[in-house]
């Protein structure tokens, strides 16, 4: 998404991504969440990273690449855990 013309689409995509990670963070913080504590802590850290880095991207102080890499890594992990079932 290059150029000013696509900036609204970038903002929309970043907003959707933040909403996803906020939803995950709320679920992870729930005391009834049965994921191992270490995994919960790492996922919560990623949610915080996404929130912070997104604000930097929106202020044009950082690139979007790390956000894409985080999402891709999580998807790979989910795909691997699903294959093991």
Steps between C-alpha positions, in 0.01 A plus 500: 500500500711784379406862467260740661213362296518170688555652846132466602517128417817466706333674795198270469720188488703615799179573693366151427829347609495699824144387567605137450795533738288688756247216492781248547648701789164513679459124459857431612457718811189311606583300815298209359724477190653152505807569286831449682607813690822534298314491168243748630778737604672478161176557310412794724842650432435465125164674542674789677767512230235512226321789672819700544648427158171577326503848651853548366395386152204737502733786593732390217781429748522127427440249226210256490727198439538396869121488537472277194776276635331463841168406341668254260692335784183459707316355200786253441483396864126451483534299179759274662291445812196422284698246297602318819137446608 
